[in-house]
Amino acid sequence: MRRDDATWLAYALVAFLALSAAAAVLRWLAANWWIPAALALAASAAAVTVLRNRALAARDHQVRAAQLRLALSGPGGIDHMKPDAFEYAVRDLLQRDGCRARKVGRANDQSVDVLAEDPTGRRWAVQCKHKQDPIGGKAVGVGVLYALAGTYQRAHRAHVAAVVTNGRFSREAVRWGAEQGILLVDRNTLARWAAGNQPLWNVLPHVPAPRNGQQN
């Protein structure tokens, strides 16, 4: 047999096998039509579920963003408070979290506005800094942290020190706070705390361990 004849025969055999396989598949589909129909239905249902979940996630994101804005700048929001009312609001949030909290801020308050004890036994000393211009105004500087660091253990016997503001912190304050273990609650963190249902120690990273051996 010549090489050209052998090649032609090989191609013909391949074509025959392909047609036979296709015919077998078509016969199987004709006999079992419900299987591809079920697969198509399942794929459609999965696609609808994915699209629905994406739509729900987008809606939840919009609702959450609206809640955060309302907590900060909406009617009666944090930005519209006076400094004294802001301290009471922070106290109330800590009480919502299950803390025994009281406002102590006044003249000669030794850099602490709110004292609280959380359900795990940690005693919190909180300095509150309300900003009338939280976006464009001056950031909370490192000096506020220096003052709190010098008093929260010695004067207030606290285990956790935190500064809460509706504004922002300077870079030096952020750096020094991280080094010294002073927790910083800036505008974005405050919005999540105020508009959500998580206690502050779940919103913040690197909170000292509970005092009574419980886990957060």
Salt bridges, closest charged atoms under 4 A:
ASP5 OD2 - ARG2 NE 3.51
ASP79 OD2 - ARG187 NH2 2.68
ASP84 OD1 - LYS103 NZ 2.87
GLU87 OE1 - LYS103 NZ 3.07
ASP92 OD1 - ARG91 NH2 2.74
ASP97 OD1 - ARG96 NH2 3.16
GLU117 OE1 - ARG100 NH2 3.18
ASP118 OD2 - ARG122 NE 2.66
GLU172 OE2 - ARG175 NH2 2.41
GLU179 OE2 - ARG175 NH1 2.55
